Amino acid sequence: MAKQRKEREEVGVAPLKQLRDEFGMSQEEFARQIGTSARTVSRWEAGDNVPTFTIAQMKAIDRLMRSKGKTLEDLPDQFSAVATQQ
């Protein structure tokens, strides 16, 4: 697992982490805002799991986006760092 994660880290920063950083939130704060666990956010950012969001989570993300003057249209089509590099 460590080797796979190291390879992923070399690909670049995951778009979800970039988004979270724009919000100025820790993984725990972001997770709480969207109704999931910090461990889940960590796995998404590391590329261990592909992010999938419930409607309630998308609404929470939409509220966060609007607070920064952005919309859901500003989100990338893929949140996986590996997927965005292929």
N, C-alpha and C positions, 0 to 999 in steps of 0.2 A: 504494500500500500504506500509506503514512504516513497518508493521509486516513482510510482505513478503520480503522486502528488507533486514531487519535485519537477517532473516533466511538465505538468500543468502550470506550475508556477513560472516556468521559463517562457510559456506562451504569452503571458501578460496578465494584466489585472482584469478580473471578471467585471463585466458591465454592471452587474448587480452591486458589487462592492463600490464601483464608481458612483452609482446612484446613491447608495447609502452614505458615502462620504460627502456627497453634495448636500445631503440632509443634515450632516454633522452629527450623525448618530452612531452609537456603538452597535454591534450585532444584537446585543440584548435589547437596547432601546428600539431598534428597528423591528425586531421580532415581536416585541410587546405591542407596538403600534399596529402591526398587521395581523396579529393573532396567531403567532406560531412560536416555536422555541428558538433560542439563540443557536442551539446545536444544528437545527435545520438550516438556518441562515448560513452558518459556517460551512455546512456540507454543500449548499448551493454555490457559495463563493469559491470553495475549493474545487468544484467540479465533480464532487463525489455523487451528487444527485442533480437531476435536471429540475429547475424550479417549475412548479405548477401552483397556480393560485386559485383559491375559491373566489366566488363573486364578492364575498365580504372582504377578502384580502385585497382584491382589485379596487374596491371602493376606498379602502384605507390608503392604498398606494395613490389613488387619484387625489385624495385629500392632501396627502403629503406633497404631491407634484404641484397642485394648485397653490399651496403655501409658498412654493418657490417660483411661482409665475410660469409654470410649465403645465403641459397636458399629457395625457396618456399617449398621444401621438409622438411625443418626444422620447418615449421609451424605445430601446433597441428591439428589433424583432427576435433576437436571441439573447438570453441572459448567460449562457454558458460561454466561458472564455475559450474553450476548445472549439465549440461550434462557430464562434465568430471568426476564428482564424482559418477555417477550412474553406 
